[in-house]
Amino acid sequence: MRAIGWALLAIQLLDVPLLLIVPSFEGMGVRVDGSSISIGGWLSVLVAFILARVFAEGAALREDLEGTV
């Protein structure tokens, strides 16, 4: 899950240079559907990292439970 979080973060960070590059294409007469910074995308990055942490804690608790039974 942590790897998914890192992949989502990389995708969101790649949007930043794209926002800087797209206006230069508009001056050449090329129609480009530009990207925008997405709140949902950043929220998904946050949720992925939170879920990775929750799953890691759950796995640790399971190991502790197996040791006590």
C-alpha angles and dihedrals in degrees: 000000000000090000089054089052091052091048091051090048091052091051092050092048091051089061091067097066089041090059089055095047101045097070091059090060093052090063090059093056094254114138108224126178098225127212124238133203107270123212088199091055093052090045090054090053090053093047092049092054092045092050091048089055093046092050091048091052091047091052091050091050091050090053090050091050093051089052094054099046 
